[in-house]
Amino acid sequence: MNAAAINDPDSFGGGAAAGARVLAPGIDVSHKTILYLEDISVSFDGFKALNKLSLDIDNGELRCIIGPNGAGKTTMMDVITGKTRPDSGSVFFGQTIDLAKLTEAEIAHAGIGRKFQKPTVFEQHSVFENLELAMKTDKRVRASLTARLDSAQHDRIADTLRLIHLAGVAGRDAGLLSHGQKQWLEIGMLLMQEPRVLLLDEPVAGMTDEETERTGELCRTLAGKHSVVVVEHDMDFVAGIANKVTVLHEGSVLAEGSMGEVQNDARVIEVYLGR
């Protein structure tokens, strides 16, 4: 999950963190674009992780980002979520929210959620309680678990459980779930925060074939209501869900288009696909 959302005691419920700026409740997507990076450059000790990267994601789009190790995929997500500040360039959420001026917590509050490759859940609490904790404003565990849910909140958790394929194990401790189920639970916890954009880092790594197929179904279901950006190495998975694929190489966009188009791009074959 977004690290700021985990560590900020107000992040899960959408309440403003102490001292945080109040953000506009709506996101201006009048030009269709919800996430826009322009000429983003980031260097670490002389190594250019991003090199004038430009990328735009449409509202409700499902976009897959692929590329070899060191292509800049993780740094790109770090810039979007405020973990890393760009040396130059701009990154906007909608038409008006300059993400480079916000903290990690403020970006999470604004509506951008990130799921890291390794799932982070509360293993000693049930699946249902994990989703409940993700929804609460008061993040102290005792207060969260003793508060009473109203019918709308209960229904929302139930709907999320069905969506993430965990309705049948709602009472099970999260620590007893399979790796794939933990991944789904973490996505569900992000959904409880009502994000407009979901960044999913290698969501099917370590999953069984059945879990991978279900995750693909979940990503396709989320698209439209959310903008979903999937960073993944599993080409079969990407081919099964992507309408548009962006290939990164040496911190820049190497190619972009349908999966068929990028698979047949000579530059992509040379630097990534290796065939």
Buried (B, 14 or more C-beta within 10 A) or exposed (E): BBBBBBEBBBBBBBBBBEEBEEBEEEBBBEEEBBBBBBEBBBBEEEEBBBBBBEBBBBBBBBBBBBBBEBBBBBBBBBBBBBBBEBEEBBBBBBEEBEBBEBBBBBBBBBBBBBBBBEBBBBEEBBBBBBBBBBBBBBBEBEEBEEEEBEEEBEEBBBEBBEBBBBBEBBEBBBEEBEEBBBBBBBBBBBBBBEBBBBBBBBBBBBBEEEBBBBBBEBBBBBBEEBBBBBBBBBBEBBBBBBEBBBBBBBBBBBBBBEBEEBBEBEEBEEBBBEE
